[in-house]
């Protein structure tokens, strides 16, 4: 029995489209060519696969059985081809504002030593999934949980929060500050990064919330706005550890809840080294 992939693709297209005409258009074939392909498949299998008694084609029980197996075969082939294409490209680690703070360098060094033939590329993407949803990255470190159902996340650890202040701000010389102090001093707006930032006016009680907010689109805009005295910010410790700035002073916050750091990846891995890298991240953060 010499059944080919084109036969299975034809059967799947007919089942989904419901007519030979629509299926042929989907496959960029002529209707007669698709009809011959279907007839050839039925001849090779030895049973009727499609009920042709009405304009809308339905699969027979035998056709439905073959379709189920055929779809699995086609899916396995797609996965094999996708994995083959990724063998020679780096694993891409996405982030938005920071990776793992002080643990970033130990992670990158340990991965290089343990996997010298599996290069790692660290990629910044300024969106809620750090490039996972767009296929720009294979794994990511996030500080918010994305709404995209295609993304899987797991909590790694928590980080203390810090206030980001212009270095000439009256509170910039303090060792620690409270949230209420940030909104009772000079009337600076709070810099918010809606897609990926962890800050929100909800950190304050209603009566103590900042009078104004200003939106930024990435960590560079956030730092530059604060450095020039245009706003103050609230960030996680990892951001402070990764983004020193000559005009910004990071001061630990006493009463802000900790931020959670998440490890994220697509539900269907896009690189063959994904699981190995996830294990490497877990090992580094557990030490």
C-alpha positions as CSV (number, residue, x, y, z in Angstrom):
1,X,0.0,0.0,0.0
2,X,1.8,3.1,-1.2
3,X,0.0,6.0,0.5
4,X,1.9,9.3,0.2
5,X,1.7,12.5,2.2
6,X,-0.1,14.3,-0.6
7,X,-2.9,11.7,-0.2
8,X,-3.3,12.5,3.5
9,X,-3.2,16.3,2.9
10,X,-5.9,15.9,0.3
11,X,-8.1,13.9,2.7
12,X,-7.6,16.5,5.5
13,X,-8.4,19.4,3.1
14,X,-11.6,17.8,1.9
15,X,-12.7,17.0,5.5
16,X,-12.1,20.6,6.6
17,X,-13.5,22.3,3.4
18,X,-16.5,20.1,2.8
19,X,-16.2,20.2,-1.0
20,X,-13.7,19.2,-3.5
21,X,-13.8,22.7,-5.1
22,X,-13.0,24.5,-1.8
23,X,-10.4,21.9,-0.8
24,X,-8.7,22.2,-4.2
25,X,-8.5,26.0,-3.8
26,X,-7.0,25.6,-0.4
27,X,-4.3,23.2,-1.8
28,X,-3.7,25.3,-4.9
29,X,-4.8,22.4,-7.1
30,X,-7.3,22.0,-9.8
31,X,-10.6,20.2,-8.9
32,X,-10.0,17.3,-11.3
33,X,-6.4,16.8,-9.9
34,X,-7.7,16.6,-6.3
35,X,-10.5,14.2,-7.3
36,X,-7.9,12.0,-8.9
37,X,-5.8,12.1,-5.8
38,X,-8.7,11.1,-3.6
39,X,-9.7,8.3,-6.0
40,X,-6.1,7.1,-6.0
41,X,-6.0,7.1,-2.1
42,X,-9.3,5.1,-1.9
43,X,-8.0,2.6,-4.4
44,X,-4.8,2.1,-2.5
45,X,-6.5,1.8,0.9
46,X,-9.2,-0.4,-0.6
47,X,-12.3,1.3,1.0
48,X,-14.5,4.3,0.4
49,X,-13.3,7.2,2.4
50,X,-15.7,10.0,1.4
51,X,-19.5,9.9,1.1
52,X,-20.4,11.6,-2.2
53,X,-24.1,11.4,-1.8
54,X,-24.6,15.1,-1.1
55,X,-23.0,18.4,-2.2
56,X,-21.3,18.6,1.2
57,X,-18.8,15.8,1.4
58,X,-18.7,13.8,4.7
59,X,-16.1,11.2,5.6
60,X,-17.1,7.6,6.0
61,X,-16.2,5.8,9.2
62,X,-13.1,4.5,7.5
63,X,-12.3,8.0,6.2
64,X,-12.6,9.5,9.7
65,X,-10.3,6.8,11.1
66,X,-7.6,7.4,8.5
67,X,-8.0,11.2,8.9
68,X,-7.2,10.9,12.6
69,X,-4.1,8.9,12.0
70,X,-3.2,11.1,9.0
71,X,-3.4,14.3,11.0
72,X,-1.1,12.8,13.6
73,X,1.4,11.8,10.9
74,X,1.3,15.3,9.4
75,X,1.7,17.0,12.8
76,X,4.7,14.8,13.6
77,X,6.2,15.7,10.3
78,X,5.7,19.4,10.9
79,X,7.3,19.1,14.3
80,X,10.2,17.2,12.9
81,X,10.8,19.8,10.2
82,X,10.5,22.6,12.7
83,X,13.0,20.9,15.0
84,X,15.4,20.3,12.1
85,X,15.3,24.0,11.1
86,X,16.2,25.0,14.7
87,X,19.2,22.6,15.2
88,X,21.7,25.1,13.9
89,X,20.2,28.3,15.2
90,X,20.7,29.7,18.8
91,X,18.2,29.2,21.5
92,X,16.7,32.7,22.0
93,X,16.1,33.9,25.6
94,X,13.6,36.8,25.7
95,X,13.3,39.5,28.3
96,X,11.8,43.0,28.7
97,X,13.4,44.9,31.5
98,X,15.8,42.3,33.0
99,X,16.6,38.6,32.9
100,X,17.5,37.2,36.3
101,X,19.2,40.2,37.9
102,X,22.5,39.1,39.6
103,X,21.9,35.5,38.5
104,X,21.9,36.4,34.8
105,X,25.7,36.0,34.3
106,X,26.0,32.8,36.3
107,X,23.1,31.3,34.1
108,X,24.8,32.4,30.8
109,X,28.2,31.1,31.9
110,X,26.9,27.8,33.2
111,X,24.9,27.2,30.0
112,X,27.9,27.9,27.8
113,X,30.1,25.5,29.8
114,X,27.5,22.7,29.9
115,X,26.3,23.2,26.3
116,X,29.2,24.5,24.2
117,X,27.4,23.3,21.0
118,X,24.1,25.0,21.8
119,X,24.6,28.8,21.5
120,X,22.3,31.1,23.5
121,X,21.1,34.5,22.2
122,X,19.6,37.0,24.7
123,X,16.9,39.1,23.0
124,X,15.0,42.1,24.4
125,X,11.5,42.5,23.1
126,X,9.3,45.2,24.5
127,X,6.0,43.4,24.7
128,X,4.1,41.3,27.3
129,X,5.5,38.0,26.1
130,X,9.1,39.2,25.4
131,X,8.8,37.9,21.9
132,X,7.2,34.5,22.6
133,X,3.9,35.3,21.0
134,X,5.5,36.6,17.8
135,X,8.0,33.7,17.5
136,X,11.0,36.0,18.1
137,X,12.1,34.0,21.2
138,X,11.9,30.4,22.5
139,X,11.9,31.0,26.2
140,X,11.5,34.2,28.3
141,X,11.9,35.7,31.7
142,X,8.9,37.9,32.6
143,X,7.7,39.8,35.6
144,X,4.0,39.7,34.7
145,X,1.8,36.8,33.5
146,X,0.8,37.3,29.8
147,X,-2.9,36.7,28.9
148,X,-1.9,34.8,25.8
149,X,-3.2,31.2,26.3
150,X,-0.4,29.8,24.1
151,X,2.2,30.8,26.7
152,X,3.0,28.6,29.8
153,X,4.5,30.2,32.8
154,X,6.0,29.1,36.1
155,X,7.0,31.2,39.1
156,X,10.7,31.2,39.8
157,X,11.2,33.5,42.8
158,X,10.2,36.9,44.1
159,X,12.1,40.2,44.1
160,X,11.9,43.2,46.4
161,X,10.7,46.4,44.8
162,X,12.7,49.6,44.6
163,X,11.8,53.2,43.9
164,X,13.6,54.8,40.9
165,X,14.3,58.4,41.6
166,X,16.2,61.3,39.9
167,X,19.5,61.4,41.6
168,X,18.8,65.0,42.8
169,X,15.4,64.1,44.3
170,X,15.2,64.8,48.1
171,X,14.6,61.1,48.8
172,X,17.4,59.8,46.6
173,X,19.9,59.9,49.5
174,X,17.8,57.7,51.7
175,X,18.6,54.1,52.5
176,X,15.0,53.1,52.3
177,X,11.6,54.8,51.6
178,X,7.9,54.1,52.0
179,X,5.3,54.4,49.3
180,X,3.5,57.3,51.0
181,X,6.7,59.3,51.0
182,X,6.9,59.0,47.2
183,X,3.6,60.8,46.7
184,X,3.9,63.4,49.5
185,X,7.1,65.1,48.3
186,X,7.7,66.9,45.0
187,X,4.8,66.5,42.6
188,X,6.4,64.0,40.1
189,X,4.1,61.7,38.1
190,X,4.5,58.0,38.3
191,X,6.1,56.4,35.2
192,X,4.1,53.4,34.1
193,X,4.9,50.7,31.6
194,X,1.5,49.2,30.9
195,X,2.4,46.1,28.9
196,X,5.2,44.7,31.0
197,X,5.9,46.8,34.1
198,X,5.0,45.7,37.6
199,X,4.1,49.1,38.9
200,X,0.5,50.3,39.4
201,X,-1.3,53.1,41.3
202,X,-3.0,50.2,43.1
203,X,0.2,49.8,45.2
204,X,-1.0,52.8,47.2
205,X,-4.2,53.3,49.2
206,X,-6.7,55.4,47.3
207,X,-6.0,58.5,49.3
208,X,-2.2,58.3,48.8
209,X,-2.0,57.5,45.1
210,X,0.0,59.6,42.7
211,X,-1.9,62.6,41.2
212,X,-0.5,61.9,37.7
213,X,1.0,59.1,35.7
214,X,2.9,59.0,32.4
215,X,3.3,56.0,30.1
216,X,6.5,54.8,28.6
217,X,7.1,52.0,26.1
218,X,10.4,50.4,27.3
219,X,13.0,50.4,30.0
220,X,15.2,53.0,28.2
221,X,12.3,55.5,28.0
222,X,11.6,54.8,31.7
223,X,15.2,55.4,32.8
224,X,15.6,58.6,30.7
225,X,12.4,60.1,31.9
226,X,13.3,59.5,35.5
227,X,16.9,60.7,35.1
228,X,15.8,64.0,33.7
229,X,13.3,64.6,36.5
230,X,10.2,63.9,34.6
231,X,8.8,61.2,36.8
232,X,9.6,58.6,39.5
233,X,9.2,54.9,39.0
234,X,8.6,51.6,40.9
235,X,10.6,48.6,39.7
236,X,11.7,45.2,40.7
237,X,15.2,44.6,42.1
238,X,16.3,42.8,39.0
239,X,15.7,45.9,36.9
240,X,17.9,47.9,39.3
241,X,20.6,45.3,39.2
242,X,20.6,45.2,35.4
243,X,20.2,48.9,34.5
244,X,22.4,51.2,36.4
245,X,22.0,54.8,35.2
246,X,24.1,57.9,36.1
247,X,21.0,60.0,36.7
248,X,18.8,57.5,38.5
249,X,19.0,56.4,42.1
250,X,17.4,53.1,43.1
251,X,16.1,53.1,46.7
252,X,14.6,49.9,48.4
253,X,10.9,50.2,49.3
254,X,9.8,49.1,52.8
255,X,6.1,48.5,52.2
256,X,5.6,47.4,48.6
257,X,4.7,43.8,47.9
258,X,7.4,41.7,46.2
259,X,7.3,41.1,42.4
260,X,7.3,37.6,41.0
261,X,9.8,36.5,38.3
262,X,8.3,34.0,35.9
263,X,9.9,31.6,33.4
264,X,7.8,31.4,30.2
265,X,7.7,29.3,27.1
266,X,5.3,28.4,24.3
267,X,2.9,25.5,24.9
268,X,4.6,23.9,21.9
269,X,8.4,24.3,22.2
270,X,10.1,26.1,19.3
271,X,13.6,24.9,20.0
272,X,14.9,21.4,20.7
273,X,17.0,22.7,23.7
274,X,14.0,24.3,25.4
275,X,13.6,21.7,28.2
276,X,17.3,21.6,28.9
277,X,17.4,25.3,29.2
278,X,14.4,25.4,31.5
279,X,16.2,22.9,33.8
280,X,19.3,25.1,33.7
281,X,17.4,28.1,34.8
282,X,15.7,26.2,37.7
283,X,19.0,25.0,38.8
284,X,20.6,28.4,38.9
285,X,17.8,30.1,40.8
286,X,17.6,27.3,43.3
287,X,21.3,27.7,44.4
